[in-house]
């Protein structure tokens, strides 16, 4: 074989190797892309869960605040009811004393 033919054969062989390597690289790139998509999907789903955790913490704090307010209001109501009952008792005694002295 002459030198020119050998060069052409070598070039064709290298071209075939390049094409085979190129296809393999593309296949690996596609696998990586699929893995990245899977990872991205997992991150999006987990970040949604983190938001939920933050929302739950906010709700817990709000719940604690509302319980505290409720306890304060319950105390005030008890105090007012007690005061009203005391005033009614005093009024009743006053009327009783007024009727007995008349």
C-alpha positions in Angstrom: 0.0 0.0 0.0 1.2 3.4 -0.6 1.6 6.1 2.0 -1.4 8.1 1.0 -3.8 5.1 1.3 -2.4 4.2 4.7 -3.0 7.8 5.9 -6.6 7.7 4.6 -7.2 4.3 6.3 -5.7 5.7 9.6 -7.8 8.8 9.3 -11.0 6.7 8.7 -10.2 4.5 11.7 -9.6 7.5 13.9 -12.8 9.1 12.6 -14.7 5.9 13.5 -13.0 5.9 16.9 -14.0 9.6 17.3 -17.6 8.9 16.3 -17.8 6.0 18.7 -16.2 8.1 21.5 -18.6 11.0 20.6 -21.6 8.7 20.9 -20.3 7.4 24.2 -19.8 10.9 25.5 -23.3 11.9 24.4 -24.7 8.8 26.2 -22.9 9.7 29.4 -24.1 13.3 29.1 -27.7 12.1 28.8 -27.3 9.9 31.9 -25.8 12.9 33.8 -28.7 15.1 32.6 -31.3 12.5 33.8 -29.5 12.3 37.2 -29.5 16.1 37.4 -33.2 16.2 36.6 -33.8 13.7 39.4 -31.7 15.7 41.8 -33.5 18.9 40.9 -36.9 17.3 41.4 -35.8 16.0 44.8 -34.6 19.4 45.8 -37.8 21.1 44.8 -39.8 18.5 46.7 -37.6 18.8 49.8 -37.6 22.6 49.7 -41.4 22.4 49.7 -41.1 20.3 52.9 -38.8 22.9 54.4 -41.3 25.6 53.7 -43.9 23.4 55.4 -41.7 23.1 58.4 -41.3 26.8 58.6 -45.0 27.2 58.2 -45.5 24.7 61.0 -43.1 26.6 63.3 -45.0 29.8 62.5 -48.3 28.1 63.3 -46.9 26.7 66.6 -45.7 30.2 67.6 -49.1 31.7 66.7 -50.8 28.9 68.6 -48.7 29.6 71.7 -49.4 33.3 71.5 -53.2 32.7 71.2 -53.1 30.3 74.1 -51.4 33.0 76.2 -54.0 35.6 75.1 -56.8 33.2 75.9 -55.4 32.6 79.4 -55.3 36.3 80.0 -58.8 36.8 78.8 -60.0 33.8 81.0 -58.4 35.4 84.0 -60.0 38.8 83.2 -63.4 37.1 82.8 -63.1 35.3 86.1 -62.1 38.5 87.8 -65.1 40.4 86.3 -67.5 37.6 87.1 -66.2 37.5 90.7 -66.6 41.3 90.9 -70.1 41.2 89.5 -71.1 38.4 91.9 -69.6 40.4 94.8 -71.5 43.5 93.8 -74.8 41.6 93.4 -74.3 40.1 96.9 -73.6 43.5 98.3 -76.7 44.9 96.6 -78.8 42.0 97.9 -77.5 42.7 101.4 -78.2 46.4 101.0 -81.8 45.7 99.9 -82.2 43.2 102.7 -80.9 45.7 105.3 -83.0 48.5 103.7 -86.2 46.4 103.9 -85.6 45.4 107.5 -84.9 48.9 108.6 -88.0 50.4 107.0 
